[in-house]
């Protein structure tokens, strides 16, 4: 292989790597956005709706499950992910599901009027989802730093 074709092959590889990093950043932003959405749904809808008269447990549960289900489907459908991120994402999204279940059921039964409970539960649940994106960004930065 001569020097010109080797240089051309390196340019093609660098272009492919930059495209993969750009797509990875977009995937990380999806997780961060879904984590924020989950936090807002639980804090702004869960506490006031379940703390008020009559409840609305089914409505809150459906609205709170949407971002979590979207994050799970997105994680499962990605064709290219950083190494070991599928198992880490599955564990974090499982943790988010457990935190959501505890926040909604215990909050409805014991702490319906306590905004500290709802905001704390919302933050922890959303953080578990957003952590998937943070870990992907961290992995992409580490990978990009070693190549340049």
Buried (B, 14 or more C-beta within 10 A) or exposed (E): EEEEEEEEEEEEEEEEBEEBBEBBBEBBEBBBBBBBBBBBBBBEBBBBBBBEEEEBBEEBBEBBBBBBEBBBEBBEEBEEBBEEBEEBBBEBBEBBBEBBBEBBEEBBEEBBEEEEBBBBBBBBBBBBBBBBBBBBBEBBEEBEEEEE
